[in-house]
Amino acid sequence: MKQDWVCVEGAESVDSDFIEALLQRREEKRRAKDFATADALYMELKDLGIVVNDSNKTWRVWSEVDGVRPMKLD
């Protein structure tokens, strides 16, 4: 069964359909072992201020207040 991505905070401040489409594309690329494209999509999400949690398939909009920042791939 396919589990959809869930926004845990901030969906009202972004185009959540667009974010979820990027997350789905990234997931497809990871499954296909196209890690270069998956990493590029991750960086695009990060640049948009999106924090991704792959382990429980959640995402949130980064906030200065809570100090949660997107992880780095460097």
PyMOL Python script that loads the backbone (N, CA, C, O; Angstrom):
from pymol import cmd

cmd.read_pdbstr("""\
ATOM      1  N   MET A   1       0.832  -1.185   0.000  1.00  0.00           N
ATOM      2  CA  MET A   1       0.000   0.000   0.000  1.00  0.00           C
ATOM      3  C   MET A   1       0.878   1.251   0.000  1.00  0.00           C
ATOM      4  O   MET A   1       1.807   1.366   0.800  1.00  0.00           O
ATOM      5  N   LYS A   2       0.588   2.158  -0.874  1.00  0.00           N
ATOM      6  CA  LYS A   2       1.343   3.400  -1.003  1.00  0.00           C
ATOM      7  C   LYS A   2       0.898   4.392   0.071  1.00  0.00           C
ATOM      8  O   LYS A   2      -0.288   4.687   0.210  1.00  0.00           O
ATOM      9  N   GLN A   3       1.866   4.896   0.822  1.00  0.00           N
ATOM     10  CA  GLN A   3       1.571   5.900   1.832  1.00  0.00           C
ATOM     11  C   GLN A   3       1.842   7.285   1.266  1.00  0.00           C
ATOM     12  O   GLN A   3       2.905   7.542   0.702  1.00  0.00           O
ATOM     13  N   ASP A   4       0.872   8.169   1.423  1.00  0.00           N
ATOM     14  CA  ASP A   4       1.035   9.531   0.944  1.00  0.00           C
ATOM     15  C   ASP A   4       1.844  10.347   1.938  1.00  0.00           C
ATOM     16  O   ASP A   4       1.919  10.016   3.122  1.00  0.00           O
ATOM     17  N   TRP A   5       2.439  11.405   1.446  1.00  0.00           N
ATOM     18  CA  TRP A   5       3.173  12.346   2.280  1.00  0.00           C
ATOM     19  C   TRP A   5       2.181  13.183   3.073  1.00  0.00           C
ATOM     20  O   TRP A   5       1.087  13.487   2.596  1.00  0.00           O
ATOM     21  N   VAL A   6       2.575  13.554   4.298  1.00  0.00           N
ATOM     22  CA  VAL A   6       1.722  14.341   5.174  1.00  0.00           C
ATOM     23  C   VAL A   6       2.490  15.574   5.634  1.00  0.00           C
ATOM     24  O   VAL A   6       3.642  15.478   6.058  1.00  0.00           O
ATOM     25  N   CYS A   7       1.844  16.726   5.547  1.00  0.00           N
ATOM     26  CA  CYS A   7       2.440  17.950   6.067  1.00  0.00           C
ATOM     27  C   CYS A   7       2.070  18.069   7.534  1.00  0.00           C
ATOM     28  O   CYS A   7       0.895  17.983   7.894  1.00  0.00           O
ATOM     29  N   VAL A   8       3.069  18.264   8.380  1.00  0.00           N
ATOM     30  CA  VAL A   8       2.810  18.392   9.810  1.00  0.00           C
ATOM     31  C   VAL A   8       2.782  19.848  10.263  1.00  0.00           C
ATOM     32  O   VAL A   8       2.356  20.137  11.381  1.00  0.00           O
ATOM     33  N   GLU A   9       3.229  20.768   9.412  1.00  0.00           N
ATOM     34  CA  GLU A   9       3.178  22.181   9.789  1.00  0.00           C
ATOM     35  C   GLU A   9       3.472  23.083   8.595  1.00  0.00           C
ATOM     36  O   GLU A   9       4.441  22.869   7.867  1.00  0.00           O
ATOM     37  N   GLY A  10       2.634  24.083   8.401  1.00  0.00           N
ATOM     38  CA  GLY A  10       2.916  25.131   7.433  1.00  0.00           C
ATOM     39  C   GLY A  10       2.330  24.963   6.050  1.00  0.00           C
ATOM     40  O   GLY A  10       2.662  25.745   5.160  1.00  0.00           O
ATOM     41  N   ALA A  11       1.476  23.981   5.826  1.00  0.00           N
ATOM     42  CA  ALA A  11       0.934  23.745   4.485  1.00  0.00           C
ATOM     43  C   ALA A  11       0.177  24.950   3.945  1.00  0.00           C
ATOM     44  O   ALA A  11       0.120  25.165   2.734  1.00  0.00           O
ATOM     45  N   GLU A  12      -0.402  25.733   4.845  1.00  0.00           N
ATOM     46  CA  GLU A  12      -1.190  26.881   4.402  1.00  0.00           C
ATOM     47  C   GLU A  12      -0.331  27.994   3.814  1.00  0.00           C
ATOM     48  O   GLU A  12      -0.847  28.890   3.144  1.00  0.00           O
ATOM     49  N   SER A  13       0.983  27.941   4.062  1.00  0.00           N
ATOM     50  CA  SER A  13       1.855  29.013   3.583  1.00  0.00           C
ATOM     51  C   SER A  13       2.565  28.689   2.263  1.00  0.00           C
ATOM     52  O   SER A  13       3.344  29.502   1.764  1.00  0.00           O
ATOM     53  N   VAL A  14       2.302  27.515   1.703  1.00  0.00           N
ATOM     54  CA  VAL A  14       2.934  27.110   0.445  1.00  0.00           C
ATOM     55  C   VAL A  14       1.905  26.418  -0.444  1.00  0.00           C
ATOM     56  O   VAL A  14       0.786  26.134  -0.016  1.00  0.00           O
ATOM     57  N   ASP A  15       2.298  26.153  -1.676  1.00  0.00           N
ATOM     58  CA  ASP A  15       1.462  25.373  -2.590  1.00  0.00           C
ATOM     59  C   ASP A  15       1.709  23.896  -2.267  1.00  0.00           C
ATOM     60  O   ASP A  15       2.614  23.275  -2.825  1.00  0.00           O
ATOM     61  N   SER A  16       0.903  23.349  -1.370  1.00  0.00           N
ATOM     62  CA  SER A  16       1.146  21.983  -0.893  1.00  0.00           C
ATOM     63  C   SER A  16       1.031  20.934  -1.996  1.00  0.00           C
ATOM     64  O   SER A  16       1.711  19.910  -1.940  1.00  0.00           O
ATOM     65  N   ASP A  17       0.185  21.171  -2.995  1.00  0.00           N
ATOM     66  CA  ASP A  17       0.088  20.216  -4.112  1.00  0.00           C
ATOM     67  C   ASP A  17       1.416  20.156  -4.867  1.00  0.00           C
ATOM     68  O   ASP A  17       1.872  19.077  -5.247  1.00  0.00           O
ATOM     69  N   PHE A  18       2.032  21.317  -5.081  1.00  0.00           N
ATOM     70  CA  PHE A  18       3.329  21.379  -5.762  1.00  0.00           C
ATOM     71  C   PHE A  18       4.402  20.673  -4.934  1.00  0.00           C
ATOM     72  O   PHE A  18       5.201  19.911  -5.480  1.00  0.00           O
ATOM     73  N   ILE A  19       4.428  20.916  -3.627  1.00  0.00           N
ATOM     74  CA  ILE A  19       5.416  20.287  -2.741  1.00  0.00           C
ATOM     75  C   ILE A  19       5.241  18.774  -2.757  1.00  0.00           C
ATOM     76  O   ILE A  19       6.217  18.032  -2.867  1.00  0.00           O
ATOM     77  N   GLU A  20       4.008  18.325  -2.649  1.00  0.00           N
ATOM     78  CA  GLU A  20       3.766  16.880  -2.643  1.00  0.00           C
ATOM     79  C   GLU A  20       4.123  16.239  -3.976  1.00  0.00           C
ATOM     80  O   GLU A  20       4.557  15.088  -4.003  1.00  0.00           O
ATOM     81  N   ALA A  21       3.952  16.952  -5.075  1.00  0.00           N
ATOM     82  CA  ALA A  21       4.364  16.437  -6.385  1.00  0.00           C
ATOM     83  C   ALA A  21       5.885  16.289  -6.434  1.00  0.00           C
ATOM     84  O   ALA A  21       6.392  15.296  -6.956  1.00  0.00           O
ATOM     85  N   LEU A  22       6.616  17.267  -5.896  1.00  0.00           N
ATOM     86  CA  LEU A  22       8.079  17.153  -5.835  1.00  0.00           C
ATOM     87  C   LEU A  22       8.491  15.980  -4.957  1.00  0.00           C
ATOM     88  O   LEU A  22       9.414  15.244  -5.305  1.00  0.00           O
ATOM     89  N   LEU A  23       7.823  15.794  -3.828  1.00  0.00           N
ATOM     90  CA  LEU A  23       8.145  14.685  -2.930  1.00  0.00           C
ATOM     91  C   LEU A  23       7.894  13.340  -3.615  1.00  0.00           C
ATOM     92  O   LEU A  23       8.692  12.413  -3.477  1.00  0.00           O
ATOM     93  N   GLN A  24       6.795  13.235  -4.346  1.00  0.00           N
ATOM     94  CA  GLN A  24       6.487  11.991  -5.055  1.00  0.00           C
ATOM     95  C   GLN A  24       7.524  11.709  -6.140  1.00  0.00           C
ATOM     96  O   GLN A  24       7.981  10.576  -6.290  1.00  0.00           O
ATOM     97  N   ARG A  25       7.894  12.751  -6.900  1.00  0.00           N
ATOM     98  CA  ARG A  25       8.935  12.577  -7.932  1.00  0.00           C
ATOM     99  C   ARG A  25      10.237  12.123  -7.304  1.00  0.00           C
ATOM    100  O   ARG A  25      10.895  11.219  -7.818  1.00  0.00           O
ATOM    101  N   ARG A  26      10.618  12.750  -6.181  1.00  0.00           N
ATOM    102  CA  ARG A  26      11.853  12.383  -5.491  1.00  0.00           C
ATOM    103  C   ARG A  26      11.802  10.929  -5.033  1.00  0.00           C
ATOM    104  O   ARG A  26      12.778  10.192  -5.175  1.00  0.00           O
ATOM    105  N   GLU A  27      10.670  10.525  -4.487  1.00  0.00           N
ATOM    106  CA  GLU A  27      10.514   9.144  -4.027  1.00  0.00           C
ATOM    107  C   GLU A  27      10.644   8.156  -5.198  1.00  0.00           C
ATOM    108  O   GLU A  27      11.284   7.112  -5.069  1.00  0.00           O
ATOM    109  N   GLU A  28      10.038   8.491  -6.324  1.00  0.00           N
ATOM    110  CA  GLU A  28      10.147   7.633  -7.512  1.00  0.00           C
ATOM    111  C   GLU A  28      11.600   7.516  -7.968  1.00  0.00           C
ATOM    112  O   GLU A  28      12.054   6.425  -8.315  1.00  0.00           O
ATOM    113  N   LYS A  29      12.323   8.617  -7.970  1.00  0.00           N
ATOM    114  CA  LYS A  29      13.730   8.610  -8.388  1.00  0.00           C
ATOM    115  C   LYS A  29      14.582   7.815  -7.414  1.00  0.00           C
ATOM    116  O   LYS A  29      15.506   7.117  -7.830  1.00  0.00           O
ATOM    117  N   ARG A  30      14.287   7.910  -6.127  1.00  0.00           N
ATOM    118  CA  ARG A  30      15.040   7.124  -5.136  1.00  0.00           C
ATOM    119  C   ARG A  30      14.801   5.631  -5.351  1.00  0.00           C
ATOM    120  O   ARG A  30      15.737   4.833  -5.300  1.00  0.00           O
ATOM    121  N   ARG A  31      13.542   5.259  -5.592  1.00  0.00           N
ATOM    122  CA  ARG A  31      13.230   3.839  -5.841  1.00  0.00           C
ATOM    123  C   ARG A  31      13.938   3.329  -7.089  1.00  0.00           C
ATOM    124  O   ARG A  31      14.348   2.170  -7.148  1.00  0.00           O
ATOM    125  N   ALA A  32      14.080   4.198  -8.087  1.00  0.00           N
ATOM    126  CA  ALA A  32      14.749   3.829  -9.335  1.00  0.00           C
ATOM    127  C   ALA A  32      16.273   3.936  -9.225  1.00  0.00           C
ATOM    128  O   ALA A  32      16.991   3.697 -10.196  1.00  0.00           O
ATOM    129  N   LYS A  33      16.758   4.299  -8.028  1.00  0.00           N
ATOM    130  CA  LYS A  33      18.197   4.462  -7.762  1.00  0.00           C
ATOM    131  C   LYS A  33      18.838   5.565  -8.608  1.00  0.00           C
ATOM    132  O   LYS A  33      20.031   5.525  -8.909  1.00  0.00           O
ATOM    133  N   ASP A  34      18.020   6.545  -8.981  1.00  0.00           N
ATOM    134  CA  ASP A  34      18.514   7.735  -9.674  1.00  0.00           C
ATOM    135  C   ASP A  34      18.768   8.791  -8.593  1.00  0.00           C
ATOM    136  O   ASP A  34      18.021   9.759  -8.449  1.00  0.00           O
ATOM    137  N   PHE A  35      19.843   8.568  -7.844  1.00  0.00           N
ATOM    138  CA  PHE A  35      20.104   9.387  -6.667  1.00  0.00           C
ATOM    139  C   PHE A  35      20.506  10.818  -7.007  1.00  0.00           C
ATOM    140  O   PHE A  35      20.266  11.727  -6.213  1.00  0.00           O
ATOM    141  N   ALA A  36      21.105  11.030  -8.157  1.00  0.00           N
ATOM    142  CA  ALA A  36      21.476  12.393  -8.548  1.00  0.00           C
ATOM    143  C   ALA A  36      20.221  13.255  -8.717  1.00  0.00           C
ATOM    144  O   ALA A  36      20.172  14.388  -8.238  1.00  0.00           O
ATOM    145  N   THR A  37      19.218  12.717  -9.391  1.00  0.00           N
ATOM    146  CA  THR A  37      17.973  13.461  -9.572  1.00  0.00           C
ATOM    147  C   THR A  37      17.228  13.600  -8.251  1.00  0.00           C
ATOM    148  O   THR A  37      16.673  14.659  -7.959  1.00  0.00           O
ATOM    149  N   ALA A  38      17.212  12.537  -7.451  1.00  0.00           N
ATOM    150  CA  ALA A  38      16.557  12.594  -6.142  1.00  0.00           C
ATOM    151  C   ALA A  38      17.205  13.658  -5.262  1.00  0.00           C
ATOM    152  O   ALA A  38      16.508  14.406  -4.576  1.00  0.00           O
ATOM    153  N   ASP A  39      18.524  13.728  -5.278  1.00  0.00           N
ATOM    154  CA  ASP A  39      19.231  14.743  -4.491  1.00  0.00           C
ATOM    155  C   ASP A  39      18.939  16.150  -5.007  1.00  0.00           C
ATOM    156  O   ASP A  39      18.808  17.086  -4.218  1.00  0.00           O
ATOM    157  N   ALA A  40      18.838  16.303  -6.325  1.00  0.00           N
ATOM    158  CA  ALA A  40      18.514  17.614  -6.904  1.00  0.00           C
ATOM    159  C   ALA A  40      17.109  18.048  -6.478  1.00  0.00           C
ATOM    160  O   ALA A  40      16.885  19.222  -6.182  1.00  0.00           O
ATOM    161  N   LEU A  41      16.178  17.119  -6.447  1.00  0.00           N
ATOM    162  CA  LEU A  41      14.821  17.429  -5.998  1.00  0.00           C
ATOM    163  C   LEU A  41      14.815  17.778  -4.512  1.00  0.00           C
ATOM    164  O   LEU A  41      14.086  18.672  -4.083  1.00  0.00           O
ATOM    165  N   TYR A  42      15.619  17.077  -3.736  1.00  0.00           N
ATOM    166  CA  TYR A  42      15.738  17.397  -2.309  1.00  0.00           C
ATOM    167  C   TYR A  42      16.253  18.827  -2.139  1.00  0.00           C
ATOM    168  O   TYR A  42      15.729  19.582  -1.320  1.00  0.00           O
ATOM    169  N   MET A  43      17.270  19.198  -2.905  1.00  0.00           N
ATOM    170  CA  MET A  43      17.823  20.546  -2.803  1.00  0.00           C
ATOM    171  C   MET A  43      16.790  21.592  -3.215  1.00  0.00           C
ATOM    172  O   MET A  43      16.743  22.678  -2.637  1.00  0.00           O
ATOM    173  N   GLU A  44      15.969  21.274  -4.204  1.00  0.00           N
ATOM    174  CA  GLU A  44      14.903  22.194  -4.610  1.00  0.00           C
ATOM    175  C   GLU A  44      13.913  22.392  -3.457  1.00  0.00           C
ATOM    176  O   GLU A  44      13.496  23.515  -3.176  1.00  0.00           O
ATOM    177  N   LEU A  45      13.543  21.293  -2.796  1.00  0.00           N
ATOM    178  CA  LEU A  45      12.652  21.380  -1.635  1.00  0.00           C
ATOM    179  C   LEU A  45      13.301  22.199  -0.519  1.00  0.00           C
ATOM    180  O   LEU A  45      12.657  23.049   0.096  1.00  0.00           O
ATOM    181  N   LYS A  46      14.562  21.934  -0.272  1.00  0.00           N
ATOM    182  CA  LYS A  46      15.292  22.670   0.768  1.00  0.00           C
ATOM    183  C   LYS A  46      15.319  24.160   0.456  1.00  0.00           C
ATOM    184  O   LYS A  46      15.101  24.986   1.342  1.00  0.00           O
ATOM    185  N   ASP A  47      15.583  24.505  -0.792  1.00  0.00           N
ATOM    186  CA  ASP A  47      15.607  25.910  -1.207  1.00  0.00           C
ATOM    187  C   ASP A  47      14.243  26.575  -1.026  1.00  0.00           C
ATOM    188  O   ASP A  47      14.163  27.788  -0.832  1.00  0.00           O
ATOM    189  N   LEU A  48      13.183  25.790  -1.088  1.00  0.00           N
ATOM    190  CA  LEU A  48      11.834  26.304  -0.860  1.00  0.00           C
ATOM    191  C   LEU A  48      11.502  26.390   0.628  1.00  0.00           C
ATOM    192  O   LEU A  48      10.427  26.856   1.004  1.00  0.00           O
ATOM    193  N   GLY A  49      12.433  25.936   1.475  1.00  0.00           N
ATOM    194  CA  GLY A  49      12.223  25.979   2.920  1.00  0.00           C
ATOM    195  C   GLY A  49      11.450  24.797   3.465  1.00  0.00           C
ATOM    196  O   GLY A  49      10.800  24.898   4.506  1.00  0.00           O
ATOM    197  N   ILE A  50      11.518  23.676   2.766  1.00  0.00           N
ATOM    198  CA  ILE A  50      10.784  22.485   3.177  1.00  0.00           C
ATOM    199  C   ILE A  50      11.724  21.526   3.901  1.00  0.00           C
ATOM    200  O   ILE A  50      12.796  21.191   3.396  1.00  0.00           O
ATOM    201  N   VAL A  51      11.309  21.084   5.096  1.00  0.00           N
ATOM    202  CA  VAL A  51      12.044  20.097   5.877  1.00  0.00           C
ATOM    203  C   VAL A  51      11.371  18.749   5.626  1.00  0.00           C
ATOM    204  O   VAL A  51      10.170  18.597   5.852  1.00  0.00           O
ATOM    205  N   VAL A  52      12.146  17.775   5.159  1.00  0.00           N
ATOM    206  CA  VAL A  52      11.616  16.462   4.788  1.00  0.00           C
ATOM    207  C   VAL A  52      12.055  15.421   5.813  1.00  0.00           C
ATOM    208  O   VAL A  52      13.222  15.379   6.203  1.00  0.00           O
ATOM    209  N   ASN A  53      11.118  14.582   6.248  1.00  0.00           N
ATOM    210  CA  ASN A  53      11.431  13.457   7.117  1.00  0.00           C
ATOM    211  C   ASN A  53      11.039  12.187   6.363  1.00  0.00           C
ATOM    212  O   ASN A  53       9.869  11.807   6.330  1.00  0.00           O
ATOM    213  N   ASP A  54      12.030  11.542   5.761  1.00  0.00           N
ATOM    214  CA  ASP A  54      11.753  10.357   4.947  1.00  0.00           C
ATOM    215  C   ASP A  54      11.257   9.176   5.775  1.00  0.00           C
ATOM    216  O   ASP A  54      10.473   8.367   5.279  1.00  0.00           O
ATOM    217  N   SER A  55      11.697   9.062   7.018  1.00  0.00           N
ATOM    218  CA  SER A  55      11.364   7.877   7.817  1.00  0.00           C
ATOM    219  C   SER A  55       9.869   7.762   8.100  1.00  0.00           C
ATOM    220  O   SER A  55       9.340   6.653   8.171  1.00  0.00           O
ATOM    221  N   ASN A  56       9.180   8.894   8.263  1.00  0.00           N
ATOM    222  CA  ASN A  56       7.739   8.797   8.496  1.00  0.00           C
ATOM    223  C   ASN A  56       6.912   9.524   7.429  1.00  0.00           C
ATOM    224  O   ASN A  56       5.713   9.747   7.600  1.00  0.00           O
ATOM    225  N   LYS A  57       7.574   9.889   6.330  1.00  0.00           N
ATOM    226  CA  LYS A  57       6.923  10.509   5.172  1.00  0.00           C
ATOM    227  C   LYS A  57       6.140  11.762   5.549  1.00  0.00           C
ATOM    228  O   LYS A  57       4.983  11.938   5.168  1.00  0.00           O
ATOM    229  N   THR A  58       6.814  12.630   6.317  1.00  0.00           N
ATOM    230  CA  THR A  58       6.209  13.908   6.659  1.00  0.00           C
ATOM    231  C   THR A  58       7.093  15.038   6.152  1.00  0.00           C
ATOM    232  O   THR A  58       8.280  14.855   5.883  1.00  0.00           O
ATOM    233  N   TRP A  59       6.486  16.201   6.032  1.00  0.00           N
ATOM    234  CA  TRP A  59       7.236  17.389   5.649  1.00  0.00           C
ATOM    235  C   TRP A  59       6.641  18.573   6.384  1.00  0.00           C
ATOM    236  O   TRP A  59       5.498  18.537   6.840  1.00  0.00           O
ATOM    237  N   ARG A  60       7.437  19.617   6.487  1.00  0.00           N
ATOM    238  CA  ARG A  60       6.986  20.842   7.131  1.00  0.00           C
ATOM    239  C   ARG A  60       7.709  22.020   6.513  1.00  0.00           C
ATOM    240  O   ARG A  60       8.745  21.862   5.867  1.00  0.00           O
ATOM    241  N   VAL A  61       7.158  23.188   6.716  1.00  0.00           N
ATOM    242  CA  VAL A  61       7.792  24.414   6.261  1.00  0.00           C
ATOM    243  C   VAL A  61       8.738  24.864   7.366  1.00  0.00           C
ATOM    244  O   VAL A  61       8.348  24.962   8.530  1.00  0.00           O
ATOM    245  N   TRP A  62       9.981  25.136   6.991  1.00  0.00           N
ATOM    246  CA  TRP A  62      10.984  25.560   7.952  1.00  0.00           C
ATOM    247  C   TRP A  62      10.576  26.866   8.602  1.00  0.00           C
ATOM    248  O   TRP A  62      10.010  27.748   7.956  1.00  0.00           O
ATOM    249  N   SER A  63      10.869  26.980   9.890  1.00  0.00           N
ATOM    250  CA  SER A  63      10.491  28.175  10.629  1.00  0.00           C
ATOM    251  C   SER A  63      11.668  28.678  11.451  1.00  0.00           C
ATOM    252  O   SER A  63      12.346  27.898  12.121  1.00  0.00           O
ATOM    253  N   GLU A  64      11.908  29.982  11.397  1.00  0.00           N
ATOM    254  CA  GLU A  64      12.940  30.614  12.230  1.00  0.00           C
ATOM    255  C   GLU A  64      12.613  30.421  13.703  1.00  0.00           C
ATOM    256  O   GLU A  64      13.517  30.312  14.532  1.00  0.00           O
ATOM    257  N   VAL A  65      11.336  30.378  14.030  1.00  0.00           N
ATOM    258  CA  VAL A  65      10.900  30.308  15.423  1.00  0.00           C
ATOM    259  C   VAL A  65      11.310  28.992  16.067  1.00  0.00           C
ATOM    260  O   VAL A  65      11.875  28.991  17.161  1.00  0.00           O
ATOM    261  N   ASP A  66      11.034  27.866  15.403  1.00  0.00           N
ATOM    262  CA  ASP A  66      11.342  26.584  16.034  1.00  0.00           C
ATOM    263  C   ASP A  66      12.772  26.130  15.782  1.00  0.00           C
ATOM    264  O   ASP A  66      13.239  25.183  16.414  1.00  0.00           O
ATOM    265  N   GLY A  67      13.471  26.789  14.872  1.00  0.00           N
ATOM    266  CA  GLY A  67      14.875  26.480  14.643  1.00  0.00           C
ATOM    267  C   GLY A  67      15.147  25.191  13.896  1.00  0.00           C
ATOM    268  O   GLY A  67      16.305  24.792  13.772  1.00  0.00           O
ATOM    269  N   VAL A  68      14.117  24.526  13.395  1.00  0.00           N
ATOM    270  CA  VAL A  68      14.320  23.294  12.638  1.00  0.00           C
ATOM    271  C   VAL A  68      14.737  23.673  11.232  1.00  0.00           C
ATOM    272  O   VAL A  68      14.012  24.376  10.528  1.00  0.00           O
ATOM    273  N   ARG A  69      15.883  23.215  10.835  1.00  0.00           N
ATOM    274  CA  ARG A  69      16.389  23.549   9.509  1.00  0.00           C
ATOM    275  C   ARG A  69      16.462  22.283   8.642  1.00  0.00           C
ATOM    276  O   ARG A  69      16.636  21.179   9.158  1.00  0.00           O
ATOM    277  N   PRO A  70      16.331  22.452   7.347  1.00  0.00           N
ATOM    278  CA  PRO A  70      16.505  21.295   6.459  1.00  0.00           C
ATOM    279  C   PRO A  70      17.915  20.735   6.612  1.00  0.00           C
ATOM    280  O   PRO A  70      18.875  21.493   6.755  1.00  0.00           O
ATOM    281  N   MET A  71      18.039  19.423   6.581  1.00  0.00           N
ATOM    282  CA  MET A  71      19.373  18.826   6.714  1.00  0.00           C
ATOM    283  C   MET A  71      20.191  19.091   5.465  1.00  0.00           C
ATOM    284  O   MET A  71      19.643  19.352   4.394  1.00  0.00           O
ATOM    285  N   LYS A  72      21.502  19.023   5.609  1.00  0.00           N
ATOM    286  CA  LYS A  72      22.394  19.271   4.483  1.00  0.00           C
ATOM    287  C   LYS A  72      22.832  17.943   3.872  1.00  0.00           C
ATOM    288  O   LYS A  72      22.984  16.945   4.577  1.00  0.00           O
ATOM    289  N   LEU A  73      23.029  17.941   2.579  1.00  0.00           N
ATOM    290  CA  LEU A  73      23.531  16.748   1.884  1.00  0.00           C
ATOM    291  C   LEU A  73      25.036  16.818   1.650  1.00  0.00           C
ATOM    292  O   LEU A  73      25.626  15.865   1.141  1.00  0.00           O
ATOM    293  N   ASP A  74      25.652  17.914   2.008  1.00  0.00           N
ATOM    294  CA  ASP A  74      27.077  18.130   1.724  1.00  0.00           C
ATOM    295  C   ASP A  74      27.925  17.011   2.207  1.00  0.00           C
ATOM    296  O   ASP A  74      29.145  17.046   2.042  1.00  0.00           O
TER     297      ASP A  74
END
""", "prot")
cmd.dss("prot")
cmd.show_as("cartoon", "prot")
cmd.util.cbc("prot")
cmd.orient("prot")
